[in-house]
Amino acid sequence: MPKAIHPYEVLRRPLVTEKSTMLSAVGKYVFEVALGANKPQIATAVEMAFNVHVVEVNTMHVRGKTKRTGTSRGTQASWKKAIVTLQPGEQIQVFEGI
Amino acid sequence: MALEIEVEPERLEASMDKAVRRLSQRVRIPGFRPGKAPRHVIERTLGRSALVQEALEQLLPDVYSETIAAESIDAIGQPSFELKSMEPLVVAATVPVRPTIDLKEYTALRAPKPEAAVAEEQVEAALTNLRRRYATLDPVDRPLQWGDTVRADVTVSVDGQAEPHVEEGAEFAVLEGTTISLPGFLDHLIGLERGGPYEIAYELSADFVSDELAGKAAHYTVTIHEVKQEELPPFDDDFAKSLGEDFETAAAVRERIEQNVQAQAEAQAVTAYQEEVLDLLLATAEIDYPEVLVDNEVARMIDQESNHASHTQEGLDKWLQQVGRTEDEVRETLRPRADLAVRRALVLNELAQREGITVGEDEIETEVDRMVEQWFAPQTADQNDDQREMIRGMIANEESRASMRHQLLTTATLGRLTEITAQDEAGDGDAPRPRGTRRRRGRAVDGANSDDAVEEAAEAAPEAEEKTE
């Protein structure tokens, strides 16, 4: 049983990169989401937040890289990426508020 | 001239697209390789105003030059832009345009041409100058008078100056109206006899050029070794022969001097007349010209006066400090002169055009030849052709050719102008003596036996050797 996460907490931020911009042309939008969030939760959150219909959600873990500065080493935080496919014709103004 | 240019939205849009492409190459946006970010991303990151600015930078000159061409405006300087409104885009451009000059009925201008009058005294003065050149200095035993030469030890100190200035065996002429050492010093010497030491103390005038010294007390200790009287050679045939020219009699010398003085007076009269007539033309003409011309002239003058120090900000500051004024003050004082210069140049230019006065290549060639000859004048004419060619090459470069052309054109135009104004009046227009083409005067050399001596003697008073602190 997945942990309950409030829909507002699911979506962390939209991911704006070259790749995600290209995906948005075919109706797929990329977000960074809460680590524990599952696909149904993400779908609900997106539908609530942007008033659209989600057809498919793909997720993946992005593992934090080990970074070094001199002798000290550290790890970047791991996070979860979600690629959300909307119903054809629907759009999200992802970049608003950045 | 003020223009109002409206740019169609489509055009602005297209220009902005281009601006985005240019900008995206330069800007690093996380998540995108340089040049790959889409327009809306760039717009969000940089802000729309930055985009517009970048777009305008390219768009304005284009639009501007189109407008200039379409309205056939004769611009002579860089425009300055001001944004009036964004939607739709309206730009106000201020641009200096070619001045319009209306010479009015300049052919009807008349002014009496003054006769060059030579007074007897002028000839006499010139003669005296010539004789003074060959004068001998005889020691005399009497109080010092104006015109004497004195040899003395001088020690001078001014209040507040640490070290007294000492000069031993200094020899100088005591001429009225000249300054040796500090102003007023010579006056105190008059009446003193050989011997000393004399103590002289007096206060410098409060408006002395140097602030440090103005109003301070000056102390002199003077020991006079010799008072020498200037003994002019008698003006007779022997003197005439001693001049080394082919003068046989004093009368011949006198005649030559008279001629020289006359020629000089005429040249002066012509110049004065030209100036007068030019001012007359200036007064009648209607001229409309942009301020930028005057600004340029002022800049040029500053450049000249500061010996090109103004090329760098640093040099300019230094120079300003030297003259003790701010740049604005300097500009303000120069402005009237610059304004006049600009107006004169404009009017002359217009007149040259109207009268169809041009200067041909061959005329410049002649001028160059003349200058080359002049170069060799003192060393007679037996110079070889190689040297001649070399000098020629030095003189006849593009830059000096242009300035020669300008000079010749000015002379010709002024000549034409005087011809016009002198019509129906006394004497119809002698060819004016070209300006600024007089032979360069060298420094006077003692015992120079040449025609120069006679000529120079004719030219005003001798420059007094100045001995300065």
Interface residues (C-beta under 8 A of the other chain):
Chain A: L15 V16 T17 E18 S20 T21 F95 I98
Chain B: P30 G31 F32 R33 K36 A37 P38 H40 V41 R44
